[in-house]
Each structure stands twice: as structure tokens, then as C-alpha cells.
Amino acid sequence: MIIPYQSLPPETLNAVIEAFVLTEGTEYGVNEASLSEKIAQVKQQLVQEKAVLVYSELHQTVNILPAEQFAQNQFIDE
């Protein structure tokens, strides 16, 4: 289930994004970005609808996925 990022208080959204960035080990190219830059990049992807916040009822967790990946998974699950 998608959680609209706007529905979270800013502190909660930042905490979710920070946890995602710290655990995902995402690749940022040759120049390593600071934590605040990584958080801003993920937040921008949420704003641009390139990424979505997803709640898993099965695992009772929140994750951030590329919107395209989420859409593909939804199609497969149906």
C-alpha cells in the first residue's frame, strides 16, 4: 500500500528517508554525497513521483521503492 509522503510529519518523513539511505547503500557515482544530500535526493524523487513510500502489511514495515518497480510488482501480484 502506498503512503502519500505528504501525510507524514516532516520529522517522520526525514527519519524514514534517513533509515532508507543508511540501509540501502545506494550508489551515488564517483562523488560521494553527504547524508543530507542523499536525503534531499530521495525526497525529490518522492516529490517527482519517481519513488513511493510503501507499507507492507505482511512485514509491518515502510520502505521506499522506485515507482516503476512498485508498479511492476503490483502487476505481477494480480
HURAUR-V7869 format. One record per helix or strand of 2 or more residues. SS is the DSSP state (H for helix, E for strand). FROM is the first residue (numbers start at 1). TO is the last residue. If there is no record, write none. Layout:
# HURAUR-V7869
ss=SS from=FROM to=TO
ss=SS from=FROM to=TO
This chain:
# HURAUR-V7869
ss=E from=2 to=3
ss=H from=5 to=7
ss=H from=10 to=24
ss=H from=35 to=47
ss=E from=51 to=56
ss=E from=61 to=66
ss=H from=67 to=77
